[in-house]
């Protein structure tokens, strides 16, 4: 099977790493890809959000399945363009992708489906959570415990387009739960936890994610299945009832409160950096599952979970999330891999044969182990071997979970 992977981040590198393990794969192409993906397949200088160029590339290469990584192409309708032209797509069409593209739409769907979520508030009064209604690359959320934080949050989000959503502040454990969907049914994956704040101790601004781990202690396979049954499947049914069946990955960000799970948000794609911890634990053929979901029939597909745990540490630019870093030479990647880690490229480039920085989140260092503690130890030891000027990372990824 000839596959075109759309995207260029760490999530897409992890997807490429898993897809090339499938015996079904004959060729892997990526648009635009990154240096890590280029070691696994063919990269093409086509922007992920240029639907017509992606269509032209897929046609010229004889692509049999397109796997879309990032949210922007999905929310703007890449899946529809490809499907109208007879190309199978793993990823929802524009209407269903609005589950991520508009928080107000997601709330409307959840209310209709009877799924518990955070309550809307009439105005921005602390304590509360301020959210941009549309896409914001994981940074359009401000948690406000004081009125001063509300004022700062309003100023921070004022530059983002669209209306503002004000929600109650929920307390509990936040987890990410993923399911592969074929438009009607859902195949459960394991749960993961990511770390959104920029600095240790969950301080600082929200980011796209500074690290992750899987599985989540206390959430075994049966518990995750129950969450998918109570949350994902009712939403899938409601979207189907509206004539917008969801095919792809439905990702629920949940708060496990004292009063039960509540949905914080839905996303229409794999998470980043959760995917980097999920896929090394996935037992089975991801490509076969993606192709089945794209065809509308997941019946008979099984994906298991390998024993152990995985931890991912994001290595970022010193100024991230405010600004990135370009052109700084990166060293130590081969040494980190030799130390037992997977190193997924997120914001890198090759210049005159040198690997250099090219973004905010630069590399993701993932390690597996018998438990979270051993995976964490290996991940940080490998991350210690990678260097560039002004590298920054959190030091507490999976720390609390490793001592449970």
PyMOL commands that set and color helices and strands:
alter all, ss='L'
color gray80, all
select helices_A, chain A and resi 10-19+35-38+51-61+71-75+78-84+94-101+103-113+147-157+200-202+221-241+274-281+286-295+333-338+372-383+399-402
alter helices_A, ss='H'
color red, helices_A
select strands_A, chain A and resi 2-7+27-32+42-44+65-68+88-90+128-132+141-144+164-167+173-182+186-194+197-199+203-206+211-214+247-257+260-267+282-283+304-305+309-317+325-329+342-345+348-351+354-359+361-369+391-392
alter strands_A, ss='S'
color yellow, strands_A
deselect
rebuild
show_as cartoon
